[in-house]
């Protein structure tokens, strides 16, 4: 390329660059500027429109058992009471003795909420230890499985056999009839003799 043409080309290119820089500079100073984008203050409640969600509530885990409709392990928010846990488990059954439970007590994480069953008058007194309560005898012809199971040396299987024998033979006439129940021998009968009545 001839020297003159090259010089002209370089001068033209420099002029274009200076012109472009000047236009950009003038546009930045005198042109319309964009207003700053406002930043909305963070909302303390979750409103579904972009607000900040509140901090999650701490959860308690409790085991509800006994005379409730759906025994099991449940999660409840911190600050709930025993009545809330029982309602979560479907409420109490018809056999419940809810009077003995403090329904207003605050729940504690890992707590077991036990709703006991009420004892019917014909089923003997509620057991207070390994044997029947001292307030009365267990009546073999009216006691239920729970009352019989509470007798010393009588487990759930033997208690069921007592009920089966009672149904098949029309009831117990004497305490000695217990010896005819499978699983009850002379020594077990002697242990039960002062605790039961026909």
C-alpha positions as CSV (number, residue, x, y, z in Angstrom):
1,X,0.0,0.0,0.0
2,X,1.4,3.5,-0.8
3,X,2.5,5.5,2.2
4,X,0.0,8.3,1.6
5,X,-3.0,6.1,1.5
6,X,-1.9,4.3,4.7
7,X,-1.6,7.6,6.5
8,X,-4.9,8.7,5.3
9,X,-6.6,5.5,6.4
10,X,-5.0,5.8,9.9
11,X,-6.1,9.4,10.3
12,X,-9.6,8.5,9.2
13,X,-9.8,5.6,11.7
14,X,-8.5,7.8,14.5
15,X,-11.1,10.5,13.7
16,X,-13.9,7.9,13.7
17,X,-12.8,6.6,17.1
18,X,-12.6,10.1,18.6
19,X,-16.1,10.9,17.2
20,X,-17.5,7.7,18.7
21,X,-15.9,8.5,22.1
22,X,-17.3,12.0,22.0
23,X,-20.8,10.9,21.2
24,X,-20.7,8.3,24.0
25,X,-19.4,10.9,26.5
26,X,-22.0,13.4,25.5
27,X,-24.8,10.9,25.7
28,X,-23.7,9.8,29.2
29,X,-23.6,13.5,30.5
30,X,-26.6,15.0,28.7
31,X,-28.8,12.1,27.9
32,X,-31.7,10.8,30.0
33,X,-30.5,8.9,32.9
34,X,-32.4,5.9,34.3
35,X,-33.8,6.4,37.8
36,X,-32.5,4.0,40.4
37,X,-34.6,0.9,40.9
38,X,-36.3,1.1,44.3
39,X,-35.7,-1.7,46.6
40,X,-38.8,-2.7,48.5
41,X,-38.5,-3.1,52.2
42,X,-38.6,-6.8,53.2
43,X,-41.9,-7.8,54.6
44,X,-42.0,-9.7,57.9
45,X,-45.0,-11.8,56.8
46,X,-45.4,-14.1,53.9
47,X,-48.1,-12.5,51.7
48,X,-47.5,-14.6,48.5
49,X,-46.4,-11.5,46.6
50,X,-42.6,-11.7,47.1
51,X,-42.6,-11.0,50.9
52,X,-40.1,-12.7,53.1
53,X,-41.4,-15.8,54.8
54,X,-41.4,-15.8,58.6
55,X,-39.0,-18.0,60.5
56,X,-40.3,-21.6,60.8
57,X,-42.0,-22.5,64.0
58,X,-40.1,-25.1,66.1
59,X,-41.8,-28.5,66.1
60,X,-42.3,-30.9,69.0
61,X,-42.5,-34.6,68.6
62,X,-44.8,-36.4,71.1
63,X,-46.1,-40.0,71.4
64,X,-49.8,-40.2,72.1
65,X,-51.0,-43.5,73.4
66,X,-53.7,-45.2,75.5
67,X,-57.4,-44.6,75.1
68,X,-57.2,-42.5,71.9
69,X,-58.5,-43.2,68.5
70,X,-55.2,-43.1,66.6
71,X,-52.3,-43.7,68.9
72,X,-48.9,-42.7,67.4
73,X,-46.1,-40.2,67.1
74,X,-47.1,-36.7,66.1
75,X,-45.5,-33.4,65.3
76,X,-47.0,-30.2,66.8
77,X,-45.8,-26.6,66.9
78,X,-44.0,-25.5,70.0
79,X,-46.4,-24.0,72.6
80,X,-49.2,-26.5,72.1
81,X,-50.9,-28.3,75.0
82,X,-51.7,-31.9,75.8
83,X,-55.3,-31.4,74.6
84,X,-53.9,-30.4,71.2
85,X,-51.9,-33.7,71.0
86,X,-54.9,-35.7,72.0
87,X,-57.0,-34.0,69.3
88,X,-54.3,-34.7,66.7
89,X,-54.6,-38.4,67.7
90,X,-58.3,-38.3,66.9
91,X,-59.6,-37.6,70.4
92,X,-60.3,-40.0,73.3
93,X,-62.3,-43.2,73.0
94,X,-65.4,-44.0,75.0
95,X,-63.2,-46.0,77.5
96,X,-60.9,-43.1,78.3
97,X,-60.5,-41.7,81.8
98,X,-59.5,-38.2,80.6
99,X,-60.2,-36.7,84.0
100,X,-56.8,-38.0,85.2
101,X,-54.9,-36.2,82.4
102,X,-53.9,-32.5,82.7
103,X,-55.2,-31.4,79.3
104,X,-53.9,-27.8,79.9
105,X,-50.3,-28.8,80.4
106,X,-47.7,-27.6,77.8
107,X,-46.2,-30.3,75.7
108,X,-42.5,-31.1,75.9
109,X,-40.5,-32.5,73.0
110,X,-40.2,-36.3,73.3
111,X,-43.0,-36.5,75.8
112,X,-45.4,-39.5,76.0
113,X,-49.0,-38.5,76.5
114,X,-50.9,-41.5,78.0
115,X,-54.7,-41.4,78.3
116,X,-55.6,-44.3,80.7
117,X,-58.8,-46.3,80.3
118,X,-61.5,-46.0,83.0
119,X,-62.3,-49.2,84.9
120,X,-65.9,-50.2,85.0
121,X,-67.4,-51.0,88.5
122,X,-67.9,-54.7,87.6
123,X,-64.3,-55.2,86.4
124,X,-62.8,-54.9,89.8
125,X,-60.8,-51.9,91.1
126,X,-58.1,-50.3,89.0
127,X,-54.8,-52.0,89.6
128,X,-52.2,-50.0,91.6
129,X,-49.3,-52.4,91.5
130,X,-48.6,-56.0,90.3
131,X,-51.9,-57.3,91.8
132,X,-55.4,-56.0,92.3
133,X,-56.1,-52.9,94.4
134,X,-56.9,-53.5,98.1
135,X,-60.3,-52.0,97.8
136,X,-62.0,-55.2,96.4
137,X,-61.8,-58.6,94.8
138,X,-61.7,-59.3,91.1
139,X,-65.0,-61.0,90.2
140,X,-64.4,-63.8,87.8
141,X,-67.9,-63.7,86.3
142,X,-67.8,-59.9,85.4
143,X,-64.1,-59.0,85.1
144,X,-62.7,-58.0,81.8
145,X,-59.4,-59.0,80.2
146,X,-57.6,-55.9,81.7
147,X,-58.7,-56.7,85.3
148,X,-57.8,-60.4,85.0
149,X,-54.4,-59.6,83.4
150,X,-53.6,-57.4,86.4
151,X,-53.8,-60.4,88.7
152,X,-50.3,-61.8,89.8
153,X,-49.2,-64.7,87.6
154,X,-52.0,-64.1,85.1
155,X,-50.8,-62.8,81.7
156,X,-52.9,-61.8,78.7
157,X,-53.1,-65.4,77.4
158,X,-54.3,-66.9,80.7
159,X,-56.7,-64.0,81.2
160,X,-58.2,-64.8,77.8
161,X,-58.5,-68.5,78.7
162,X,-60.4,-67.5,81.9
163,X,-62.8,-65.5,79.7
164,X,-63.2,-68.4,77.3
165,X,-63.9,-70.9,80.1
166,X,-66.4,-68.6,81.6
167,X,-68.3,-68.2,78.3
168,X,-68.2,-72.0,77.6
169,X,-69.3,-73.1,81.0
170,X,-71.8,-70.4,82.0
171,X,-69.5,-68.8,84.6
172,X,-67.7,-69.7,87.8
173,X,-69.6,-71.1,90.7
174,X,-66.6,-71.2,93.0
175,X,-63.1,-70.0,93.0
176,X,-62.0,-73.6,92.7
177,X,-63.4,-73.7,89.2
178,X,-60.3,-71.7,88.2
179,X,-58.3,-74.9,88.4
180,X,-60.2,-76.2,85.3
181,X,-58.8,-73.3,83.2
182,X,-55.8,-74.5,81.1
183,X,-52.7,-73.0,82.6
184,X,-53.9,-72.6,86.1
185,X,-52.6,-75.3,88.5
186,X,-53.0,-75.8,92.2
187,X,-50.1,-73.4,93.1
188,X,-51.5,-70.6,90.9
189,X,-55.0,-71.2,92.3
190,X,-53.6,-70.8,95.9
191,X,-51.9,-67.6,94.9
192,X,-55.2,-66.2,93.4
193,X,-57.7,-67.6,96.0
194,X,-57.7,-64.5,98.3
195,X,-57.7,-62.0,95.3
196,X,-60.8,-63.3,93.4
197,X,-64.4,-64.1,93.8
198,X,-66.9,-65.9,91.6
